Structure formats: C-alpha cells, structure tokens
C-alpha cells in the first residue's frame, strides 16, 4: 500500500476534532500577534514549524529514498505537533471564555460557568 504525505496529513489532522479547531487556531494566532493573548512564542512557533515540515517536500529522511522511514519521520512529527497544538488551542478557548464572561462577574472553573 502506497502512502502519500497528503493522505498521512489528512489522517493525522482528523485526530480529536483538529479540523473543527482550525478557525480557533487562526483566531489564537491573530490575537497572539496583536498582543491580546499571552502565550510564549515557542508554544506556537514549534507546532507551526512541525506542520510546515510535514507539508514541505524537503525531509530529513526522504520518502523516495527510504519509503517506510520517510513516512515514519512525518508521522513522528505529526504525533508531537498535533497534540501540542490542540492543547494550546484548548487553553486559548478557556482564556477566551474567561475573558468574555469576566465582565459579568462570573468565573470559568473546569469549563463550567459559575455565578
């Protein structure tokens, strides 16, 4: 069975609702760039570099030279990058919810709204 980078990337991003969180990722990056969302630069730059590596035709282990190992390095990068990115987006969504409801005198605790 022949694997392509595109098919592997599609499989990986379907992990844990990643596709549904793509708009949230863009919103998080936009707010971080404006200085509204406090986040360490490394927490967003490393996952983005990992995604770029998987999409890029340049690999440490080329797919055409070492077919199985070439795909394995892409899968290894995806397995590290996607969970990290999802955790960061979840933190952002909690922060965004707290910010939204903080003016009404409510507080978010464990993703529940308590008055």
Z-matrix of the N, CA and C atoms (Angstrom, degrees):
N
C 1 1.442
C 2 1.530 1 109.06
N 3 1.290 2 116.43 1 127.68
C 4 1.463 3 120.90 2 -176.71
C 5 1.526 4 109.59 3 -94.84
N 6 1.320 5 115.24 4 129.33
C 7 1.457 6 121.32 5 178.42
C 8 1.518 7 109.25 6 -104.59
N 9 1.296 8 115.75 7 143.76
C 10 1.462 9 119.20 8 172.81
C 11 1.520 10 107.90 9 -116.45
N 12 1.303 11 115.99 10 158.92
C 13 1.461 12 120.36 11 179.86
C 14 1.520 13 110.56 12 -60.45
N 15 1.313 14 116.49 13 -37.48
C 16 1.458 15 120.40 14 -178.31
C 17 1.526 16 111.06 15 -64.37
N 18 1.325 17 117.32 16 -43.72
C 19 1.469 18 120.49 17 178.87
C 20 1.521 19 111.28 18 -65.66
N 21 1.322 20 117.02 19 -40.37
C 22 1.461 21 120.46 20 178.06
C 23 1.520 22 111.35 21 -64.57
N 24 1.312 23 116.44 22 -40.81
C 25 1.466 24 120.09 23 178.70
C 26 1.524 25 110.40 24 -65.43
N 27 1.331 26 117.55 25 -40.98
C 28 1.468 27 120.88 26 177.96
C 29 1.519 28 110.80 27 -61.48
N 30 1.322 29 116.57 28 -43.17
C 31 1.459 30 121.37 29 178.96
C 32 1.524 31 111.25 30 -62.63
N 33 1.304 32 116.38 31 -43.25
C 34 1.460 33 120.97 32 -176.53
C 35 1.516 34 111.93 33 -69.69
N 36 1.330 35 118.24 34 -39.88
C 37 1.456 36 118.97 35 -177.16
C 38 1.515 37 113.15 36 -76.61
N 39 1.313 38 117.73 37 -12.14
C 40 1.465 39 118.94 38 174.46
C 41 1.528 40 110.54 39 -78.16
N 42 1.320 41 116.64 40 -4.14
C 43 1.455 42 124.23 41 -179.09
C 44 1.526 43 111.74 42 -66.45
N 45 1.313 44 117.52 43 124.17
C 46 1.465 45 124.60 44 173.13
C 47 1.526 46 114.43 45 52.22
N 48 1.313 47 117.96 46 41.54
C 49 1.445 48 120.60 47 175.36
C 50 1.515 49 114.58 48 68.67
N 51 1.301 50 116.98 49 28.80
C 52 1.466 51 121.22 50 -178.42
C 53 1.525 52 111.43 51 -58.64
N 54 1.328 53 116.83 52 -40.38
C 55 1.461 54 120.90 53 -177.34
C 56 1.530 55 110.84 54 -61.57
N 57 1.338 56 116.68 55 -38.90
C 58 1.471 57 119.89 56 179.63
C 59 1.522 58 111.41 57 -66.79
N 60 1.322 59 117.64 58 -24.05
C 61 1.463 60 121.06 59 -176.87
C 62 1.525 61 113.64 60 -92.09
N 63 1.316 62 118.04 61 -0.40
C 64 1.465 63 120.70 62 -179.19
C 65 1.537 64 111.71 63 -59.54
N 66 1.343 65 120.00 64 -46.23
C 67 1.471 66 117.97 65 176.73
C 68 1.533 67 112.49 66 -60.41
N 69 1.333 68 116.43 67 -35.18
C 70 1.467 69 120.42 68 178.27
C 71 1.528 70 110.87 69 -66.33
N 72 1.332 71 116.70 70 -35.95
C 73 1.464 72 120.90 71 178.37
C 74 1.530 73 109.84 72 -63.18
N 75 1.341 74 115.95 73 -45.98
C 76 1.463 75 119.05 74 179.30
C 77 1.526 76 111.31 75 -63.38
N 78 1.331 77 116.94 76 -40.86
C 79 1.460 78 120.72 77 178.44
C 80 1.529 79 110.66 78 -64.71
N 81 1.336 80 116.94 79 -40.88
C 82 1.459 81 121.55 80 178.76
C 83 1.536 82 110.66 81 -62.01
N 84 1.325 83 117.17 82 -46.61
C 85 1.467 84 121.13 83 -179.40
C 86 1.530 85 110.00 84 -64.13
N 87 1.326 86 116.40 85 -42.17
C 88 1.466 87 120.03 86 179.91
C 89 1.532 88 111.19 87 -61.88
N 90 1.331 89 116.93 88 -44.61
C 91 1.468 90 120.47 89 179.93
C 92 1.533 91 111.00 90 -68.88
N 93 1.329 92 117.07 91 -34.81
C 94 1.467 93 120.86 92 177.45
C 95 1.530 94 110.48 93 -65.69
N 96 1.347 95 116.41 94 -42.75
C 97 1.464 96 120.22 95 179.70
C 98 1.525 97 111.47 96 -64.22
N 99 1.319 98 117.55 97 -34.13
C 100 1.466 99 121.40 98 178.93
C 101 1.524 100 112.54 99 -77.08
N 102 1.326 101 116.20 100 -11.84
C 103 1.454 102 120.50 101 -179.19
C 104 1.517 103 113.45 102 87.33
N 105 1.329 104 117.27 103 10.91
C 106 1.464 105 121.20 104 -179.69
C 107 1.525 106 111.97 105 -83.87
N 108 1.311 107 117.07 106 -33.31
C 109 1.463 108 121.04 107 -178.08
C 110 1.523 109 109.65 108 -105.80
N 111 1.336 110 117.21 109 118.87
C 112 1.472 111 119.58 110 -179.18
C 113 1.535 112 111.18 111 -78.64
N 114 1.317 113 115.49 112 115.48
C 115 1.457 114 120.11 113 179.47
C 116 1.520 115 107.53 114 -152.56
N 117 1.318 116 116.07 115 143.95
C 118 1.462 117 119.17 116 175.54
C 119 1.522 118 108.85 117 -68.01
N 120 1.299 119 116.26 118 140.00
C 121 1.466 120 121.49 119 -178.37
C 122 1.524 121 111.55 120 -59.13
N 123 1.310 122 116.97 121 -38.54
C 124 1.466 123 121.63 122 -176.98
C 125 1.533 124 111.30 123 -63.53
N 126 1.339 125 117.11 124 -29.11
C 127 1.467 126 120.75 125 -178.42
C 128 1.520 127 112.87 126 -69.87
N 129 1.313 128 118.00 127 -20.35
C 130 1.464 129 119.92 128 177.43
C 131 1.526 130 111.63 129 -108.27
N 132 1.322 131 116.96 130 -32.13
C 133 1.470 132 119.47 131 -176.43
C 134 1.523 133 111.42 132 -70.16
N 135 1.332 134 118.36 133 -42.91
C 136 1.474 135 119.92 134 -179.82
C 137 1.526 136 113.17 135 -61.75
N 138 1.343 137 119.91 136 -47.50
C 139 1.471 138 117.81 137 176.74
C 140 1.522 139 113.19 138 -61.52
N 141 1.330 140 116.87 139 -37.63
C 142 1.466 141 119.11 140 179.04
C 143 1.530 142 111.53 141 -67.38
N 144 1.329 143 117.29 142 -38.58
C 145 1.466 144 120.28 143 175.95
C 146 1.530 145 110.97 144 -64.70
N 147 1.334 146 116.25 145 -37.72
C 148 1.461 147 119.85 146 177.23
C 149 1.517 148 112.16 147 -63.36
N 150 1.335 149 116.79 148 -42.30
C 151 1.467 150 120.40 149 178.20
C 152 1.532 151 109.89 150 -65.46
N 153 1.315 152 116.34 151 -39.08
C 154 1.462 153 120.62 152 178.38
C 155 1.529 154 110.51 153 -64.24
N 156 1.334 155 117.13 154 -39.21
C 157 1.466 156 121.47 155 178.88
C 158 1.527 157 111.02 156 -61.56
N 159 1.323 158 116.43 157 -42.24
C 160 1.462 159 120.14 158 -178.00
C 161 1.526 160 110.67 159 -66.95
N 162 1.310 161 117.61 160 -38.61
C 163 1.463 162 121.37 161 -178.85
C 164 1.526 163 111.66 162 -77.10
N 165 1.320 164 116.88 163 -29.07
C 166 1.462 165 122.32 164 -176.26
C 167 1.531 166 111.92 165 -65.85
N 168 1.321 167 117.27 166 143.75
C 169 1.466 168 119.81 167 176.65
C 170 1.531 169 112.88 168 -75.71
N 171 1.332 170 117.57 169 -12.52
C 172 1.463 171 121.65 170 179.88
C 173 1.530 172 108.57 171 -89.42
N 174 1.309 173 116.84 172 125.87
C 175 1.466 174 122.34 173 -177.81
C 176 1.519 175 110.78 174 -129.93
N 177 1.339 176 115.15 175 156.61
C 178 1.457 177 120.02 176 171.83
C 179 1.526 178 108.54 177 -69.84
N 180 1.321 179 115.89 178 -44.92
C 181 1.466 180 122.08 179 175.10
C 182 1.529 181 107.39 180 -112.37
N 183 1.332 182 118.88 181 101.04
C 184 1.462 183 121.39 182 -175.35
C 185 1.533 184 112.62 183 -62.44
N 186 1.331 185 114.98 184 140.05
C 187 1.465 186 120.69 185 -178.91
C 188 1.529 187 112.17 186 -66.38
N 189 1.316 188 117.15 187 -34.50
C 190 1.470 189 119.61 188 -177.41
C 191 1.522 190 112.16 189 -75.94
N 192 1.335 191 118.78 190 -30.31
C 193 1.464 192 121.90 191 -177.99
C 194 1.531 193 111.56 192 -83.44
N 195 1.302 194 116.02 193 -44.23
C 196 1.470 195 122.27 194 179.71
C 197 1.529 196 107.91 195 -127.21
N 198 1.334 197 117.76 196 83.79
C 199 1.462 198 120.39 197 -170.75
C 200 1.533 199 114.71 198 -54.34
N 201 1.293 200 118.25 199 -48.74
C 202 1.467 201 120.12 200 -176.77
C 203 1.525 202 110.76 201 -72.70
N 204 1.321 203 117.55 202 -46.91
C 205 1.461 204 120.48 203 -179.53
C 206 1.525 205 112.03 204 -68.72
N 207 1.322 206 116.88 205 -31.60
C 208 1.457 207 120.70 206 177.85
C 209 1.514 208 112.14 207 -63.82
N 210 1.304 209 116.29 208 -36.74
C 211 1.463 210 121.11 209 177.81
C 212 1.526 211 110.11 210 -77.28
N 213 1.324 212 116.27 211 -34.92
C 214 1.467 213 120.15 212 -178.91
C 215 1.526 214 112.15 213 -63.25
N 216 1.329 215 118.05 214 -37.10
C 217 1.463 216 118.37 215 179.66
C 218 1.526 217 110.84 216 -68.75
N 219 1.337 218 117.02 217 -35.40
C 220 1.466 219 119.39 218 175.88
C 221 1.532 220 110.86 219 -65.54
N 222 1.316 221 116.27 220 -42.46
C 223 1.471 222 119.72 221 178.34
C 224 1.525 223 111.37 222 -64.69
N 225 1.318 224 116.87 223 -37.61
C 226 1.465 225 120.28 224 178.54
C 227 1.527 226 110.51 225 -63.66
N 228 1.319 227 116.41 226 -43.40
C 229 1.470 228 119.96 227 178.83
C 230 1.523 229 110.12 228 -64.05
N 231 1.334 230 117.02 229 -44.60
C 232 1.470 231 120.31 230 179.09
C 233 1.522 232 111.83 231 -62.57
N 234 1.334 233 116.55 232 -39.09
C 235 1.462 234 119.26 233 -178.52
C 236 1.526 235 111.93 234 -67.62
N 237 1.318 236 118.02 235 -22.11
C 238 1.464 237 121.58 236 176.25
C 239 1.529 238 111.75 237 -89.84
N 240 1.311 239 116.24 238 -37.35
C 241 1.461 240 121.38 239 -172.13
C 242 1.526 241 113.06 240 -77.53
N 243 1.315 242 117.65 241 -47.09
C 244 1.463 243 120.18 242 -173.42
C 245 1.523 244 112.38 243 -64.35
N 246 1.332 245 120.72 244 -47.95
C 247 1.467 246 118.40 245 177.53
C 248 1.536 247 112.84 246 -60.65
N 249 1.320 248 117.44 247 -37.31
C 250 1.466 249 121.06 248 178.37
C 251 1.526 250 110.28 249 -63.69
N 252 1.315 251 116.41 250 -44.61
C 253 1.458 252 121.00 251 179.83
C 254 1.526 253 111.16 252 -65.71
N 255 1.321 254 117.64 253 -40.29
C 256 1.462 255 121.01 254 178.52
C 257 1.521 256 110.35 255 -64.74
N 258 1.337 257 118.00 256 -40.96
C 259 1.475 258 120.40 257 176.99
C 260 1.520 259 111.27 258 -61.25
N 261 1.325 260 116.36 259 -42.17
C 262 1.462 261 120.02 260 179.88
C 263 1.526 262 110.84 261 -65.58
N 264 1.320 263 117.49 262 -40.01
C 265 1.465 264 120.46 263 178.97
C 266 1.525 265 110.10 264 -66.90
N 267 1.326 266 116.99 265 -39.46
C 268 1.470 267 119.43 266 177.80
C 269 1.527 268 110.98 267 -62.74
N 270 1.329 269 117.26 268 -41.05
C 271 1.466 270 120.74 269 176.02
C 272 1.528 271 110.47 270 -61.46
N 273 1.334 272 115.55 271 -41.86
C 274 1.462 273 120.52 272 179.50
C 275 1.524 274 110.80 273 -62.97
N 276 1.332 275 117.25 274 -43.33
C 277 1.463 276 120.27 275 -178.77
C 278 1.524 277 111.34 276 -64.74
N 279 1.323 278 117.31 277 -37.88
C 280 1.468 279 120.51 278 176.32
C 281 1.523 280 109.61 279 -66.09
N 282 1.333 281 117.24 280 -44.90
C 283 1.465 282 121.34 281 178.31
C 284 1.526 283 110.89 282 -59.66
N 285 1.330 284 115.86 283 -43.10
C 286 1.461 285 121.01 284 -178.88
C 287 1.530 286 111.13 285 -64.90
N 288 1.312 287 116.78 286 -39.99
C 289 1.460 288 120.94 287 178.62
C 290 1.521 289 110.94 288 -67.32
N 291 1.324 290 116.72 289 -42.82
C 292 1.470 291 120.06 290 177.68
C 293 1.523 292 110.45 291 -60.94
N 294 1.312 293 116.17 292 -41.86
C 295 1.464 294 120.52 293 -179.58
C 296 1.527 295 110.86 294 -65.84
N 297 1.313 296 116.07 295 -38.54
C 298 1.465 297 120.82 296 -178.68
C 299 1.523 298 111.53 297 -65.80
N 300 1.329 299 116.39 298 -41.89
C 301 1.465 300 120.37 299 -175.23
C 302 1.520 301 114.22 300 -96.18
N 303 1.318 302 118.32 301 -2.47
C 304 1.462 303 119.53 302 -177.81
C 305 1.524 304 112.14 303 -69.37
N 306 1.314 305 117.79 304 -26.40
C 307 1.465 306 120.34 305 -179.84
C 308 1.525 307 111.41 306 -72.63
N 309 1.307 308 117.98 307 -23.99
C 310 1.465 309 121.52 308 -179.11
C 311 1.522 310 111.50 309 -87.52
N 312 1.323 311 117.95 310 3.05
C 313 1.461 312 120.80 311 179.25
C 314 1.517 313 113.73 312 81.64
N 315 1.324 314 116.83 313 15.74
C 316 1.457 315 120.08 314 177.95
C 317 1.516 316 109.15 315 -104.40
N 318 1.316 317 115.07 316 164.62
C 319 1.460 318 120.26 317 -178.44
C 320 1.525 319 108.83 318 -136.05
N 321 1.322 320 117.43 319 140.19
C 322 1.453 321 122.13 320 179.01
C 323 1.512 322 108.42 321 -93.00
N 324 1.352 323 115.81 322 121.86
C 325 1.452 324 122.06 323 177.28
C 326 1.520 325 106.70 324 -128.63
N 327 1.310 326 116.66 325 119.89
C 328 1.465 327 122.02 326 -179.19
C 329 1.519 328 112.10 327 51.73
N 330 1.330 329 115.25 328 42.93
C 331 1.472 330 123.45 329 175.98
C 332 1.515 331 112.74 330 63.50
N 333 1.326 332 118.48 331 23.79
C 334 1.451 333 122.11 332 172.91
C 335 1.511 334 109.01 333 -117.26
N 336 1.318 335 117.02 334 143.59
C 337 1.443 336 120.37 335 178.74
C 338 1.519 337 108.63 336 -91.15
N 339 1.342 338 115.85 337 120.47
C 340 1.459 339 122.07 338 -176.95
C 341 1.515 340 107.31 339 -118.85
N 342 1.337 341 116.65 340 131.82
C 343 1.471 342 120.24 341 179.20
C 344 1.492 343 111.13 342 -102.35
